[in-house]
Amino acid sequence: MTFGHQNHLIMNWSNQITHLLGIAYPIVQAPMFGVTTPEMVAAASRTGALGSLALGDLPYAQCLEAIRATRTLTDAPFAVNIFVNSIPEISKSLKKQYADARSFIETLARQHQLEVSLPEFEAIQLTDYREQVHAILESKCHIVSFTFGNLDRESIGLLKENGSILIGTCTSVEEAQALEAAGIDIICVQGFEAGGHRGSFIAHPIPRIGGLSLLSQVYEQVHKPLIYAGGIYNANTLLATKQLGAAGFQVGSLLLGSKESALLDFEKNRLAQVGESDIVLTRSFSGRYARGIKNAFIEALDNSPYILPYPYQNKLTNTLRKVAKANRNVDFVSIWAGQSIHPYQNSSTEAILKALIQQVEFVAD
Ligand SMILES: Cc1cc2nc3c(=O)[nH]c(=O)nc-3n(C[C@H](O)[C@H](O)[C@H](O)COP(=O)(O)O)c2cc1C
């Protein structure tokens, strides 16, 4: 199937986002920690979109290494993305909760023929996102996106002195306003449909506002350029968000099956069979809400008292997920995915993004 004609400018893609970020198309390959690879970022950049390197909560040295590896594959600009999360205080009761959760999860895994030894509380190492900011400064990256919170004033100052464009994630109007007030340049509006973790950082319980309502309200009340993320998988969904005020379009789940995705074949096969009722919002793996495919682990944990606050739950289940992945055990891995279920193509990132661009040009004609 062909869409439109190349070299025939049917849709004008050029806007505030393309100018600020120095890209041809205002399409953003979503940062997906655990799924995004340097190859995916480079492929997105080759297409003329914005690649995003997910650094998650990697420590300083690993951030430097991931950025260096990506730079060997592309000269184009790409975003680096970090988890901006404050670390809850350690208390006696937290340690006790951790020990109980650890023993519950090890027993649960054993009941499913998975032998794991999870780390003791004292063995876990947490990353302060400010060390990641220093890795980013040292690597001279000029596009920085983040989720789970807002950067502190000092980090914003340092990154701006470095000439960086900052992209913060919101899941409510209030969060968008907080990012705008802090001087963040671009706001990524994450709809409830989105795969992966919710970026929520102000309201408790987390906002559950749908993307349509949220984007429209943020557009009315905030004056920064907006990128929309959540449920975009084809021309119609992309153009619908353009109509509501988005100037940038972030796609995550669309690329889960791609050649450059770090998901293994057994995970891609599970995705290919997923149904509407399999996609759930869960705190079970990390302590933060994330959207993904339901499995035995999620069902057991969500009905238990054994979920610690982020990042402790995340650290606790890290080894479990690694062992499950190595054993191709679909019941103990986290496969994050959004609500827009579609045929998860296994072609290259470049081919998937090019097809999206051509389809938009054809539909918009
Ligand atoms: C597997 C996966 C991992 C994700 N990891 C991150 C991440 O590291 N940082 C981030 O800002 N967003 C992350 N997200 C959220 C995406 O940036 C984006 O909001 C979401 O993919 C958009 O919805 P969609 O999946 O329907 O396209 C992740 C999403 C998925 C599916």
The ligand as an SDF file (V2000), in Angstrom:
LIG
                    3D

 31 33  0  0  0  0  0  0  0  0999 V2000
    7.5970   -0.2650   27.1250 C   0  0  0  0  0  0  0  0  0  0  0  0
    7.4360    1.1840   27.4910 C   0  0  0  0  0  0  0  0  0  0  0  0
    8.4080    1.7960   28.2660 C   0  0  0  0  0  0  0  0  0  0  0  0
    8.2890    3.1580   28.5830 C   0  0  0  0  0  0  0  0  0  0  0  0
    9.3110    3.7680   29.2700 N   0  0  0  0  0  0  0  0  0  0  0  0
    9.3130    5.1270   29.3890 C   0  0  0  0  0  0  0  0  0  0  0  0
   10.4720    5.8160   29.8560 C   0  0  0  0  0  0  0  0  0  0  0  0
   11.5170    5.2230   30.1350 O   0  0  0  0  0  0  0  0  0  0  0  0
   10.3950    7.1690   29.9620 N   0  0  0  0  0  0  0  0  0  0  0  0
    9.2750    7.8740   29.6070 C   0  0  0  0  0  0  0  0  0  0  0  0
    9.2760    9.1080   29.6990 O   0  0  0  0  0  0  0  0  0  0  0  0
    8.1730    7.2430   29.1510 N   0  0  0  0  0  0  0  0  0  0  0  0
    8.1770    5.9040   29.0130 C   0  0  0  0  0  0  0  0  0  0  0  0
    7.0820    5.2670   28.4600 N   0  0  0  0  0  0  0  0  0  0  0  0
    5.8850    6.0510   28.1000 C   0  0  0  0  0  0  0  0  0  0  0  0
    6.0480    6.6430   26.6790 C   0  0  0  0  0  0  0  0  0  0  0  0
    6.9590    7.7100   26.7230 O   0  0  0  0  0  0  0  0  0  0  0  0
    4.7190    7.1850   26.1170 C   0  0  0  0  0  0  0  0  0  0  0  0
    4.0870    8.0170   27.0490 O   0  0  0  0  0  0  0  0  0  0  0  0
    3.7490    6.0810   25.7120 C   0  0  0  0  0  0  0  0  0  0  0  0
    4.4170    5.0190   25.0830 O   0  0  0  0  0  0  0  0  0  0  0  0
    2.7030    6.6390   24.7610 C   0  0  0  0  0  0  0  0  0  0  0  0
    1.6360    5.7770   24.5960 O   0  0  0  0  0  0  0  0  0  0  0  0
    1.6000    4.6050   23.4910 P   0  0  0  0  0  0  0  0  0  0  0  0
    2.3990    3.4980   24.0930 O   0  0  0  0  0  0  0  0  0  0  0  0
    0.1640    4.3030   23.3700 O   0  0  0  0  0  0  0  0  0  0  0  0
    2.2240    5.1520   22.2500 O   0  0  0  0  0  0  0  0  0  0  0  0
    7.1550    3.9010   28.1490 C   0  0  0  0  0  0  0  0  0  0  0  0
    6.1720    3.2580   27.3770 C   0  0  0  0  0  0  0  0  0  0  0  0
    6.3000    1.9180   27.0390 C   0  0  0  0  0  0  0  0  0  0  0  0
    5.2400    1.2780   26.1730 C   0  0  0  0  0  0  0  0  0  0  0  0
  1  2  1  0
  2  3  1  0
  2 30  2  0
  3  4  2  0
  4  5  1  0
  4 28  1  0
  5  6  2  0
  6  7  1  0
  6 13  1  0
  7  8  2  0
  7  9  1  0
  9 10  1  0
 10 11  2  0
 10 12  1  0
 12 13  2  0
 13 14  1  0
 14 15  1  0
 14 28  1  0
 15 16  1  0
 16 17  1  0
 16 18  1  0
 18 19  1  0
 18 20  1  0
 20 21  1  0
 20 22  1  0
 22 23  1  0
 23 24  1  0
 24 25  2  0
 24 26  1  0
 24 27  1  0
 28 29  2  0
 29 30  1  0
 30 31  1  0
M  END
$$$$
